[in-house]
């Protein structure tokens, strides 16, 4: 399993001692958000930590949280508590638990609001595994994971919403936020996603993702011949200062959020290399940004410069060969191959492995043949 992130706690910029906010009450609390905003992460839940300060009189947990978390109803708080999304001193608690000075309260919450109701849509889903708690989907390239501004239909979650409601008509966004989505992968990245089918499963998986105990391995085809067979890339990932839709690596840690990627060479083809990447953190575009940072962009990654011939000869036959490969694999050559976690209900360790899709496997085979018999 990847080791835990070396990231430190970050104090939320809006947090204050509650004595500054509510001078009519004796108690105070320190509020810390311990993960990054959704724009810097593939993980869709964050953790908020509240430490109850001295002078606090006993008060129900649900009432305490409703008063201290902005824009949340008591009903939502109670649902979070019932779903196991709230821990008091590292244990689940009931809504009527009376908080006390020194209590450490951890709340896992939805980071990103879609802004519109999810519209259930019937679509073909490649279901890799399913039981009462989880749904493993093998996502094809080109499919957006969840609705966003200007893109409210035709996404994976629209299809999942339809599928789950066919099984259980009572399921809604209110009872199962974003229909169990706890992480995402890029539109043009293929591979495995886990969907939680119950609130309990959402809580369990969200905690595992936050603790970096989820095993996620990717395979990627990158430009160039890496010098080392194994390596670790440590560089913060954050928004590009000029081009806000892009992300950039910041090795000095002066911007963005900590990101750690471990890689291992699987096969060398001279001008390109097949590698395995293990994520220790889960920042948006992390593998793509990190590989560009070390000079090996993903093959045909249009966003980060991999859609040009970066290595090789000047001969026309080689140019035609590469362009043919681009035509076969019309996206970044990246596949979420392995997904492992502790099952929310059985507590057993589970691991799922998805084989490379046809576009990537075909291009890899072409490079394998080319490297064994270069056609100038």
C-alpha positions as CSV (number, residue, x, y, z in Angstrom):
1,X,0.0,0.0,0.0
2,X,1.2,3.6,-0.6
3,X,2.4,5.2,2.5
4,X,0.5,8.0,4.1
5,X,1.0,11.5,2.7
6,X,3.5,13.7,4.4
7,X,1.1,16.7,4.2
8,X,0.5,18.7,7.3
9,X,-2.7,20.1,8.7
10,X,-3.7,23.4,7.1
11,X,-5.8,25.9,9.0
12,X,-8.9,27.0,7.1
13,X,-8.6,30.7,6.2
14,X,-12.1,31.4,7.4
15,X,-11.7,29.6,10.7
16,X,-11.7,31.5,14.0
17,X,-12.2,30.7,17.7
18,X,-16.0,30.7,18.1
19,X,-15.8,33.2,20.9
20,X,-15.0,35.7,18.2
21,X,-18.1,34.7,16.3
22,X,-20.6,34.1,19.1
23,X,-19.8,36.3,22.1
24,X,-23.1,35.3,23.8
25,X,-21.8,31.8,24.4
26,X,-18.9,30.7,26.6
27,X,-17.6,27.9,24.4
28,X,-15.2,28.1,21.5
29,X,-13.8,25.8,18.9
30,X,-11.0,25.7,16.4
31,X,-11.9,24.6,12.9
32,X,-9.4,23.1,10.5
33,X,-9.9,21.9,7.0
34,X,-7.4,19.1,6.5
35,X,-7.6,18.6,2.7
36,X,-7.6,20.8,-0.4
37,X,-10.4,22.2,-2.4
38,X,-12.0,20.1,-5.0
39,X,-10.2,21.8,-7.9
40,X,-6.9,20.4,-6.7
41,X,-8.1,16.8,-6.1
42,X,-9.7,13.8,-7.6
43,X,-11.1,13.0,-4.1
44,X,-14.5,14.5,-3.7
45,X,-14.7,14.5,0.1
46,X,-12.9,16.7,2.6
47,X,-12.3,16.4,6.3
48,X,-13.1,19.2,8.8
49,X,-11.7,19.0,12.3
50,X,-13.3,20.8,15.2
51,X,-11.6,20.9,18.6
52,X,-14.0,21.9,21.4
53,X,-12.5,24.5,23.6
54,X,-12.8,24.9,27.4
55,X,-15.9,26.4,28.9
56,X,-18.3,24.4,26.6
57,X,-21.4,23.3,28.4
58,X,-22.9,19.9,27.3
59,X,-24.9,20.3,24.1
60,X,-26.2,17.8,21.5
61,X,-23.8,17.0,18.8
62,X,-26.2,17.8,16.0
63,X,-27.0,21.2,17.5
64,X,-23.4,21.9,18.1
65,X,-22.4,21.2,14.4
66,X,-25.4,23.0,12.9
67,X,-24.4,26.1,14.8
68,X,-20.8,25.9,13.6
69,X,-20.9,24.8,10.0
70,X,-22.1,27.4,7.5
71,X,-25.0,26.8,5.2
72,X,-26.1,23.4,6.6
73,X,-29.4,22.3,8.0
74,X,-29.8,20.2,11.2
75,X,-31.4,17.5,9.0
76,X,-28.3,17.3,6.9
77,X,-26.1,17.2,10.0
78,X,-28.2,14.3,11.4
79,X,-28.0,12.4,8.1
80,X,-24.2,12.8,8.2
81,X,-24.0,11.5,11.8
82,X,-26.3,8.6,11.0
83,X,-24.2,7.8,7.9
84,X,-21.0,7.6,9.9
85,X,-19.6,10.8,8.4
86,X,-18.9,12.3,11.9
87,X,-16.4,11.0,14.4
88,X,-16.0,12.1,18.0
89,X,-12.6,11.2,19.4
90,X,-12.1,8.7,16.5
91,X,-15.4,7.0,17.1
92,X,-18.9,7.3,15.6
93,X,-21.4,9.0,17.8
94,X,-25.2,9.6,17.9
95,X,-26.9,12.9,17.3
96,X,-27.8,13.2,20.9
97,X,-24.2,12.8,22.2
98,X,-23.3,15.7,24.5
99,X,-20.1,17.4,23.4
100,X,-17.5,18.3,26.0
101,X,-14.4,20.4,26.3
102,X,-11.5,18.7,24.5
103,X,-13.6,16.6,22.2
104,X,-12.1,16.2,18.8
105,X,-14.9,16.1,16.2
106,X,-14.1,15.1,12.6
107,X,-16.7,15.7,9.8
108,X,-16.4,14.3,6.3
109,X,-18.3,16.4,3.8
110,X,-19.0,16.7,0.1
111,X,-16.5,19.1,-1.3
112,X,-18.1,20.0,-4.6
113,X,-21.7,20.9,-5.3
114,X,-22.9,20.2,-8.8
115,X,-25.3,23.0,-8.8
116,X,-28.1,21.2,-10.5
117,X,-30.2,18.1,-9.8
118,X,-28.7,15.0,-11.3
119,X,-30.9,13.8,-14.1
120,X,-31.1,10.0,-14.2
121,X,-30.4,8.8,-17.7
122,X,-30.4,5.3,-19.1
123,X,-27.0,4.2,-20.5
124,X,-24.8,1.2,-20.9
125,X,-22.5,0.8,-17.9
126,X,-19.5,-1.5,-17.8
127,X,-20.1,-2.9,-14.3
128,X,-16.9,-4.7,-13.2
129,X,-18.3,-5.8,-9.8
130,X,-21.3,-5.2,-7.6
131,X,-22.7,-6.1,-4.2
132,X,-25.1,-4.5,-1.7
133,X,-22.5,-1.8,-0.7
134,X,-20.4,-1.0,-3.8
135,X,-20.4,-0.8,-7.5
136,X,-17.1,-1.0,-9.5
137,X,-17.3,0.5,-13.0
138,X,-14.7,0.2,-15.7
139,X,-15.0,3.7,-17.4
140,X,-14.3,4.0,-21.1
141,X,-12.3,7.0,-22.4
142,X,-14.3,10.0,-23.4
143,X,-16.9,9.7,-20.7
144,X,-17.2,12.6,-18.2
145,X,-17.6,11.3,-14.7
146,X,-20.0,13.8,-13.2
147,X,-22.1,16.8,-14.2
148,X,-20.5,20.3,-14.1
149,X,-21.3,23.7,-15.3
150,X,-22.6,23.5,-18.9
151,X,-22.5,19.7,-18.8
152,X,-25.4,18.4,-16.9
153,X,-26.2,15.2,-18.9
154,X,-24.6,12.3,-20.5
155,X,-22.1,11.7,-17.7
156,X,-21.3,8.5,-15.8
157,X,-23.2,9.7,-12.8
158,X,-26.3,10.4,-14.8
159,X,-26.2,6.7,-15.8
160,X,-25.4,5.5,-12.3
161,X,-28.3,7.5,-10.9
162,X,-30.7,5.8,-13.3
163,X,-29.2,2.4,-12.5
164,X,-29.4,2.8,-8.7
165,X,-33.0,4.2,-8.9
166,X,-34.1,1.2,-10.9
167,X,-32.9,-0.9,-8.0
168,X,-34.3,1.4,-5.2
169,X,-36.8,4.0,-6.1
170,X,-36.3,5.8,-2.8
171,X,-32.6,6.7,-3.6
172,X,-32.1,10.4,-4.2
173,X,-29.3,13.0,-4.1
174,X,-30.6,13.8,-0.6
175,X,-30.1,10.3,0.7
176,X,-27.0,9.4,-1.4
177,X,-25.1,12.6,-2.4
178,X,-23.9,12.5,-6.0
179,X,-25.1,8.9,-6.0
180,X,-22.2,7.5,-4.2
181,X,-19.3,9.1,-6.1
182,X,-16.3,9.5,-3.8
183,X,-13.6,10.0,-6.5
184,X,-13.2,10.7,-10.2
185,X,-10.8,10.2,-13.1
186,X,-10.4,12.5,-16.2
187,X,-12.8,12.3,-19.1
188,X,-10.1,10.8,-21.4
189,X,-8.6,8.5,-18.8
190,X,-10.0,5.0,-18.8
191,X,-10.3,2.6,-15.9
192,X,-11.8,1.7,-12.6
193,X,-14.0,3.8,-10.3
194,X,-15.8,2.7,-7.1
195,X,-19.3,3.9,-6.4
196,X,-20.8,3.6,-3.0
197,X,-24.4,2.3,-2.9
198,X,-25.1,3.2,0.8
199,X,-24.4,6.2,3.1
200,X,-22.3,3.8,5.2
201,X,-20.2,2.9,2.2
202,X,-19.8,6.6,1.2
203,X,-18.4,7.3,4.7
204,X,-16.1,4.3,4.8
205,X,-14.6,5.0,1.3
206,X,-14.3,8.7,1.9
207,X,-12.2,8.0,5.0
208,X,-10.0,5.6,3.2
209,X,-9.4,8.0,0.3
210,X,-8.6,10.8,2.8
211,X,-6.1,8.6,4.7
212,X,-4.4,7.6,1.4
213,X,-5.0,3.9,2.1
214,X,-6.8,3.3,-1.2
215,X,-4.5,1.4,-3.6
216,X,-4.6,3.1,-7.1
217,X,-2.2,2.0,-9.8
218,X,-2.2,3.4,-13.4
219,X,-0.5,2.3,-16.5
220,X,0.7,5.1,-18.9
221,X,2.7,5.4,-22.1
222,X,5.0,8.3,-21.9
223,X,7.5,10.0,-24.3
224,X,11.2,9.3,-23.9
225,X,13.3,6.7,-22.2
226,X,13.4,7.1,-18.5
227,X,16.8,6.9,-16.9
228,X,15.8,5.0,-13.8
229,X,13.6,1.9,-13.6
230,X,11.9,3.3,-10.5
231,X,11.4,6.7,-9.0
232,X,9.3,9.1,-6.9
233,X,8.1,12.5,-8.0
234,X,7.4,15.0,-5.3
235,X,6.1,18.3,-6.4
236,X,3.0,20.3,-5.5
237,X,0.3,20.5,-8.1
238,X,-1.8,23.6,-8.5
239,X,-3.5,25.8,-11.0
240,X,-1.3,27.3,-13.7
241,X,-0.9,31.0,-12.9
242,X,-1.9,32.2,-16.4
243,X,-3.9,29.3,-17.9
244,X,-6.5,28.5,-15.2
245,X,-7.8,25.3,-16.9
246,X,-4.3,23.8,-16.7
247,X,-2.3,22.5,-13.7
248,X,1.4,22.9,-13.1
249,X,4.0,21.3,-10.9
250,X,5.5,23.5,-8.2
251,X,8.6,21.6,-6.7
252,X,9.3,24.4,-4.2
253,X,5.9,23.9,-2.7
254,X,5.0,27.6,-3.0
255,X,1.7,26.9,-4.7
256,X,-0.9,24.2,-5.0
257,X,-1.1,21.1,-2.9
258,X,1.4,18.3,-2.0
259,X,1.5,15.6,-4.6
260,X,3.5,12.4,-4.6
261,X,3.7,9.9,-7.5
262,X,5.7,6.7,-7.5
263,X,6.6,5.2,-11.0
264,X,8.1,2.0,-12.3
265,X,9.2,1.2,-15.8
266,X,7.3,-1.8,-17.2
267,X,8.7,-1.9,-20.8
268,X,11.0,0.3,-22.9
269,X,10.4,1.0,-26.6
270,X,13.2,3.5,-27.2
271,X,11.3,6.6,-28.0
272,X,8.4,5.9,-25.6
273,X,8.1,3.9,-22.3
274,X,5.3,2.0,-20.7
275,X,5.2,2.7,-16.9
276,X,3.2,2.0,-13.8
277,X,2.2,4.9,-11.6
278,X,1.1,4.5,-7.9
279,X,-0.6,7.5,-6.4
280,X,0.2,8.5,-2.9
281,X,-2.0,11.6,-3.2
282,X,-4.8,12.2,-5.6
283,X,-4.5,15.7,-7.2
284,X,-6.3,16.7,-10.4
285,X,-4.2,15.7,-13.4
286,X,-1.4,14.5,-11.0
287,X,0.2,11.9,-13.2
288,X,-0.1,14.0,-16.3
289,X,1.5,17.0,-14.6
290,X,4.2,15.1,-12.8
291,X,5.3,13.2,-16.0
292,X,5.5,16.5,-17.9
293,X,7.5,18.0,-15.1
294,X,10.2,15.3,-15.3
295,X,10.3,15.7,-19.1
296,X,8.2,12.7,-20.1
297,X,4.6,13.8,-21.1
298,X,2.0,11.2,-21.6
299,X,1.7,10.0,-25.2
300,X,-1.0,12.0,-27.1
301,X,-1.8,14.2,-24.1
302,X,-3.0,17.3,-25.9
303,X,-3.3,19.3,-22.7
304,X,0.3,18.8,-21.6
305,X,2.1,18.7,-24.9
306,X,2.2,15.0,-25.6
307,X,0.3,15.2,-28.9
308,X,3.5,16.1,-30.8
309,X,6.5,14.0,-31.8
310,X,8.8,14.6,-28.9
311,X,11.3,11.8,-29.5
312,X,12.5,9.9,-32.5
313,X,13.8,10.4,-36.0
314,X,13.1,12.9,-38.7
315,X,12.1,10.4,-41.4
316,X,8.7,10.5,-42.9
317,X,8.0,6.9,-42.2
318,X,8.5,7.4,-38.5
319,X,6.2,10.5,-38.6
320,X,3.5,8.5,-40.3
321,X,3.9,5.7,-37.8
322,X,3.5,8.1,-34.8
323,X,0.5,9.9,-36.4
324,X,-1.1,6.5,-37.0
325,X,-0.6,5.7,-33.3
326,X,-2.2,9.1,-32.4
327,X,-5.2,8.2,-34.6
328,X,-5.6,4.8,-32.9
329,X,-5.4,6.2,-29.3
330,X,-7.0,9.6,-29.6
331,X,-6.4,10.7,-26.0
332,X,-3.7,10.6,-23.3
333,X,-2.5,7.0,-22.9
334,X,-3.5,6.6,-19.3
335,X,-5.5,3.8,-17.7
336,X,-6.6,3.3,-14.0
337,X,-5.8,-0.3,-13.9
338,X,-5.8,-1.4,-10.2
339,X,-8.1,-0.3,-7.4
340,X,-7.8,-1.7,-3.9
341,X,-9.6,-0.9,-0.6
342,X,-11.2,-2.4,2.5
343,X,-14.8,-3.4,1.9
344,X,-17.1,-1.1,3.9
345,X,-19.2,-3.9,5.3
346,X,-17.1,-7.1,5.3
347,X,-13.8,-5.3,6.2
348,X,-12.0,-7.6,3.8
349,X,-9.3,-6.3,1.6
350,X,-10.5,-6.2,-2.0
351,X,-8.5,-5.6,-5.2
352,X,-9.7,-5.1,-8.8
353,X,-7.6,-5.2,-12.0
354,X,-8.8,-3.9,-15.3
355,X,-7.0,-4.8,-18.5
356,X,-5.9,-2.1,-20.9
357,X,-8.5,-1.0,-23.4
358,X,-8.1,-1.7,-27.1
359,X,-6.8,1.7,-28.1
360,X,-3.9,1.7,-25.6
361,X,-3.1,-2.0,-26.0
362,X,-3.0,-1.7,-29.8
363,X,-0.7,1.3,-29.7
364,X,1.6,-0.4,-27.2
365,X,1.8,-3.5,-29.5
366,X,2.7,-1.3,-32.4
367,X,5.5,0.4,-30.5
368,X,6.7,-3.0,-29.3
369,X,6.9,-4.2,-32.9
370,X,8.5,-0.9,-34.0
371,X,11.2,-1.1,-31.3
372,X,12.1,-4.6,-32.4
373,X,12.2,-3.7,-36.1
374,X,12.6,0.1,-36.6
375,X,11.2,1.3,-40.0
376,X,13.4,4.4,-40.0
